[in-house]
Amino acid sequence: MNASGTAILVNPHPCGHIVYPYTDEGLVGQAVCLFASAGLRDHEGVVLIMTSEHCEPFRLRLRTEGFNLETYELSGQLTCVTSEELLARFMAGGSLDEQLFRSTISALIGRARASVTNGGHPGRVRVFGEMVSQLRNSNPVATTRLEQLWGEVIEQHSVALLCTYALAHSYDEMPHELIALHTHNIEREPPP
């Protein structure tokens, strides 16, 4: 990852909507860990919405960096939830329940923010999510709408959001209409 991408992950704009398309599982793990660990070190709330496949590897990376995840989770500063669990809450029969999405995500953000409130001033929160990547191939309409809803949540709650999209091959491209829904695009490394 280049220096610009690293800077965006370490210090995202408070209302940044970041996309990181990837083909390398190792690189996405580094990116998510960098994003989350910088937030925890800066006393920000961190919400990780990960696929069940990524849950333990990402948590292990954070533990390796010296974070006691259980302590952060008990305080509410860190919330880890699987994307499958969340999608099951507000996706029924391929349809997105927008109100349920908003209330579910608002509750996650609210808990994280409350844990880092300082002297009555609201703390910053950053969110990582893989739900859109999961929906991309099976339900492109819901994927686009979910990205739009995330944009609304970002504005309403002033949070930074990192979205990752798994691409099958290094030559795959993300649709431009999805890229356009983000404020920052962390480009993949060019293929060798």
C-alpha positions in Angstrom: 0.0 0.0 0.0 1.3 3.4 -0.8 1.9 6.3 1.7 -1.3 8.0 0.8 -3.4 4.9 1.5 -1.7 4.4 4.8 -2.3 8.0 5.8 -6.0 7.7 5.0 -6.3 4.6 7.1 -4.4 6.0 10.1 -6.1 9.3 10.1 -9.3 9.2 8.2 -11.5 12.2 7.7 -14.3 12.1 10.3 -16.9 11.7 7.5 -14.6 9.7 5.2 -16.1 6.8 3.2 -13.1 4.8 2.2 -13.1 1.9 -0.3 -10.3 -0.6 -0.6 -10.7 -3.2 -3.4 -8.4 -6.1 -2.9 -7.3 -9.5 -4.1 -4.6 -10.3 -1.4 -6.0 -11.4 1.9 -2.8 -10.5 3.7 -2.9 -6.9 2.5 -6.6 -6.5 3.5 -5.7 -7.8 6.9 -2.9 -5.3 7.2 -5.2 -2.4 6.1 -8.0 -3.3 8.5 -5.6 -3.8 11.4 -3.9 -0.4 10.6 -7.3 1.3 10.5 -8.5 -0.3 13.8 -5.3 -0.1 15.8 -4.8 3.6 14.9 -8.4 4.3 16.2 -7.9 2.4 19.4 -4.6 4.1 20.1 -6.2 7.5 19.5 -9.0 6.6 22.0 -11.6 6.4 19.3 -14.5 4.0 19.2 -14.0 1.2 16.7 -16.7 -1.0 15.2 -15.5 -4.0 13.1 -18.2 -5.7 10.9 -16.3 -8.6 9.6 -17.1 -11.8 7.7 -16.9 -14.9 9.9 -13.9 -15.9 7.8 -12.0 -12.8 8.7 -13.1 -12.4 12.3 -10.4 -14.5 14.0 -7.5 -13.6 11.7 -8.2 -9.8 12.1 -8.6 -10.2 15.9 -5.3 -12.2 16.1 -3.5 -9.4 14.2 -4.8 -6.8 16.8 -3.8 -9.1 19.7 -0.3 -9.5 18.1 0.0 -5.7 18.2 -0.6 -5.8 21.9 -4.3 -5.0 22.2 -6.3 -6.7 24.9 -9.4 -7.0 22.9 -11.6 -8.2 25.7 -10.8 -5.1 27.7 -11.7 -2.8 24.8 -14.9 -4.8 24.1 -16.0 -4.7 27.7 -15.6 -0.9 27.7 -17.5 -0.6 24.5 -14.6 1.1 22.7 -14.3 -1.9 20.4 -17.3 -3.8 18.9 -16.7 -6.9 16.7 -19.7 -8.4 14.9 -20.0 -10.7 11.9 -21.3 -9.2 8.7 -23.4 -12.4 8.3 -25.2 -11.7 11.6 -25.9 -8.1 10.7 -27.1 -8.9 7.2 -29.5 -11.5 8.6 -31.0 -8.8 10.9 -32.0 -6.4 8.1 -32.0 -8.4 4.9 -35.1 -10.5 4.3 -35.7 -12.3 1.0 -33.1 -10.2 -0.7 -34.7 -6.9 0.4 -33.1 -4.4 2.6 -35.0 -3.1 5.6 -33.6 0.4 5.6 -35.1 1.5 8.9 -33.8 -1.6 10.7 -30.4 -1.0 9.1 -30.3 2.6 10.4 -31.4 1.7 13.9 -29.0 -1.3 14.2 -26.0 0.7 12.9 -26.9 3.7 15.0 -27.0 1.6 18.1 -23.5 0.2 17.3 -22.1 3.6 16.7 -23.8 5.1 19.8 -22.3 2.5 22.1 -18.8 3.0 20.7 -19.2 6.8 20.9 -20.5 6.7 24.5 -17.4 4.7 25.5 -15.0 7.4 24.3 -16.9 10.5 25.3 -14.5 12.9 27.0 -15.8 15.5 29.4 -19.2 15.6 27.6 -17.6 16.0 24.2 -18.5 13.2 21.8 -15.7 10.9 20.8 -14.7 9.9 17.3 -15.8 6.6 15.9 -14.5 4.6 12.9 -16.2 1.6 11.3 -15.0 -1.2 9.1 -17.5 -3.1 7.2 -17.6 -6.1 4.8 -21.4 -6.4 4.2 -21.3 -4.6 0.9 -18.6 -7.0 -0.4 -20.7 -10.0 0.6 -23.7 -8.6 -1.3 -21.9 -7.4 -4.4 -22.1 -10.5 -6.5 -25.5 -11.9 -5.3 -27.5 -8.6 -5.0 -25.9 -5.6 -6.8 -29.1 -3.5 -6.3 -28.9 -4.0 -2.5 -25.2 -3.4 -2.6 -25.6 0.1 -4.1 -28.5 0.9 -1.8 -26.5 -0.2 1.2 -23.6 2.0 0.2 -26.0 4.9 -0.1 -27.4 4.2 3.3 -23.9 4.1 4.7 -23.3 7.5 3.2 -26.3 8.8 5.2 -25.1 7.2 8.4 -21.6 8.7 7.9 -23.1 12.2 7.6 -25.6 11.8 10.4 -23.1 10.3 12.9 -19.8 11.8 11.6 -18.0 8.5 11.4 -15.2 7.3 9.2 -16.1 4.1 7.3 -13.7 1.7 5.6 -15.3 -0.7 3.1 -13.4 -3.5 1.5 -14.3 -5.4 -1.7 -12.9 -8.8 -2.4 -12.1 -9.1 -6.1 -11.5 -12.6 -7.6 -8.7 -11.7 -9.9 -6.0 -8.9 -10.0 -7.5 -7.7 -13.3 -11.1 -7.4 -11.9 -12.5 -3.9 -11.7 -15.0 -2.4 -9.3 -17.9 -0.8 -11.0 -17.5 3.0 -11.2 -20.9 3.6 -9.8 -19.8 1.9 -6.5 -16.4 3.7 -6.5 -18.3 7.0 -6.9 -20.2 6.4 -3.7 -17.0 6.8 -1.7 -14.9 9.8 -0.8 -11.6 8.0 -0.8 -10.3 5.1 -2.9 -7.3 3.2 -1.8 -6.0 1.8 -5.0 -4.8 -1.8 -5.2 -1.2 -2.4 -5.9 -0.7 -3.0 -9.6 -0.4 -6.6 -10.6 3.2 -7.9 -11.1 
